[in-house]
Amino acid sequence: MTTQYGNQPTGQQHPGAPRRGASGNVFSIIAIVLGVVGFIVLPIVFALAGLVMAIIAKTVRHERLSTVAIVVSAVGLVGGMVLGAIFASM
């Protein structure tokens, strides 16, 4: 929206305009954190939850970091299981 005095912005957005800021990649960031935590502790719980959130971020919310979140969560899931198997056999 502009004012009557030319092309100066008023600071208002249209009701249907997408919001900018930190809310753009929230699911992806949470999924990345869960993938990293899942690599260290309980990969079946944390990394799998991160993978589900990353897939939701990719398909439903179309977030930019969702591909990174899918990779990190998948590596956390597989790597955490391998790391757990190595420590369990010792």
Secondary structure as GFF3:
##gff-version 3
##sequence-region A 1 90
A	DSSP	three_ten_helix	22	25	.	.	.	ID=ss1
A	DSSP	alpha_helix	26	40	.	.	.	ID=ss2
A	DSSP	alpha_helix	46	59	.	.	.	ID=ss3
A	DSSP	alpha_helix	66	89	.	.	.	ID=ss4
###
